[in-house]
């Protein structure tokens, strides 16, 4: 399976708002921790190591 790079949801604004809300009233360390937790939860949901590797490379700019 390949990583989907195009917008893949009709509710992208809602997703963005959810992520912003997740960070409300958190300091930098707490924000980093909640980001790490979200990444691990979503990686578990995806469950495909190749897709996660592609996403990690894209996020780092290693594409």
N, C-alpha and C positions, 0 to 999 in steps of 0.2 A: 504494500500500500504506500502511496506517495502522500506527502504533506500537501494539504489544500492551502494554497497561498492567496486565493481570491476570497473576497467577502463571502462568507458561507452562512449568513444568518440575516433574517429580516429584522431582528431586534438588536442590532449592534449598539444603538444608543442606550438601550436598557442595560446591556452587558457592561458598557462603559460606566454608566451611573452606578451599577452594583459594585464594580471594582473601586470607584472613587469613594463610595459610602463605606466600603470595607476598611478604608484607611482613615476615616474621620477620627479625630482626637487621638491618633497614635503618634508616638515619637518615631524618629528614624529607625531605631532598633526594632521597635514593635512592628513597623511597616515592613521591614525586611523579613521578619519572622513570619508574618501573615502571608507575605508573597511566597516564601519558601513552602509554607503549608499548602497554599493553593496550588502551586506547581506540582507538588507531590500527589495531591488528591486528583488533579486532572491527569497527571501522568499515569496514575493507577487506573483511572477511568478509560483512558485511551488504550493502554495495555500493549501497545506495539512499539518495541524498542527502536525499530528503524525510523518510525515517524517521529518519535521523541528525539532521536539523534539529529534528524533533519531540522527539527524545530530549534534545537539547541544551537546548531551551526548557524541557522538563519538569525537567531537572536544575537549571537556574538558577532555577526557580520562575516562569518567564515564561509560564505557561499560563493 
